[in-house]
Amino acid sequence: MSMTRHDQSAILSQAVEHADTVYLAGIVAKDLNKDVKGQTKEVLDEIDRLLAQCGSSKSKVLQCHIWVTDIRNRTPMNEVWTEWVDKKNLPARACVEAKLADPKALVEIMVIAGK
């Protein structure tokens, strides 16, 4: 089976296509001066870009892992998520509180999608 890696850095690929599945790395915002809603919007825009690059879209997201640095940020993050997600094709999802690599990062999202 073929495998294609996108947007590689020294330590990871932002997206990997394998067969009919797309695996995204955990995505964080680049502008960490934004609040959780702003960071979530930026992350979801990047997920849209990566999925499109792989021939997929949010309507094909199968599973989503979300990490927030403070579980109280779940509600404002969900406000942005609810506007973004394809309501007819909701993925399986988990949202947990976790310490992220950069202390300014408030949310990180990783998805697996079909093609």
C-alpha positions in Angstrom: 0.0 0.0 0.0 1.2 3.5 -0.8 2.0 6.1 1.9 2.3 9.8 1.4 3.7 12.2 4.0 2.9 15.9 3.9 4.5 19.0 5.5 7.4 17.1 7.1 9.6 18.7 9.8 12.7 17.3 11.5 10.5 15.3 13.9 7.1 14.6 12.2 4.8 14.8 9.3 1.7 17.1 9.7 -0.3 14.6 7.7 0.1 11.0 6.5 -2.0 9.3 3.8 -2.2 5.5 4.0 -4.6 3.6 1.8 -7.9 5.5 2.2 -7.1 7.0 5.6 -5.6 10.3 6.5 -3.8 10.7 9.9 -3.1 14.3 11.1 -0.5 15.2 13.8 -1.7 17.1 16.8 -2.3 20.7 15.5 -1.7 23.8 17.6 -2.2 27.4 16.7 0.7 29.4 15.4 -0.5 32.6 17.0 -0.4 31.6 20.7 -1.4 35.1 21.8 -5.1 34.4 20.9 -7.7 33.1 23.4 -8.9 29.5 23.3 -11.6 30.4 20.7 -9.1 32.1 18.5 -6.6 29.3 18.8 -9.3 26.7 18.1 -10.4 28.5 15.0 -6.9 28.7 13.7 -6.3 25.0 14.4 -9.5 24.0 12.6 -8.6 26.1 9.6 -5.2 24.3 9.5 -7.0 20.9 9.7 -9.2 22.0 6.8 -6.1 22.8 4.8 -4.3 19.6 5.6 -7.4 17.4 4.9 -7.9 19.2 1.5 -4.3 18.6 0.7 -4.9 14.9 1.2 -8.1 14.7 -0.7 -10.4 14.7 2.3 -12.6 17.1 4.3 -14.2 17.5 7.7 -17.2 15.5 6.6 -14.9 12.5 6.5 -13.4 12.9 10.0 -13.7 9.5 11.8 -12.0 10.3 15.1 -10.9 13.4 16.9 -8.7 13.9 20.0 -8.8 17.3 21.6 -6.5 18.4 24.4 -7.2 21.6 26.4 -4.8 23.0 29.0 -7.8 23.8 31.3 -11.0 21.8 31.2 -12.9 25.1 31.8 -11.8 26.0 28.2 -13.9 23.1 26.9 -17.0 25.2 26.6 -15.6 28.1 24.5 -13.6 25.6 22.4 -16.8 23.6 21.8 -18.5 26.8 20.6 -16.0 27.1 17.8 -16.0 23.3 17.2 -19.8 23.3 16.9 -19.7 26.0 14.2 -17.0 24.0 12.3 -18.0 20.4 12.5 -20.1 18.7 9.8 -23.3 18.1 11.9 -24.4 15.3 9.6 -21.1 13.4 9.9 -20.1 13.8 13.6 -16.8 11.9 14.4 -16.0 9.9 17.5 -14.3 12.4 19.8 -12.5 12.7 23.1 -11.6 16.0 24.9 -9.3 15.9 27.9 -7.3 18.3 30.0 -3.5 18.1 29.4 -0.3 20.0 29.8 0.8 20.9 26.2 4.4 21.4 25.0 4.2 25.2 24.8 2.6 26.8 27.9 0.9 29.4 25.7 -0.9 26.7 23.7 -4.5 26.3 25.0 -5.8 23.6 22.6 -4.4 20.9 20.4 -6.4 18.8 18.0 -5.6 15.6 16.1 -7.9 13.9 13.6 -8.1 10.7 11.6 -10.2 10.9 8.5 -11.3 8.8 5.5 -10.6 9.9 2.0 
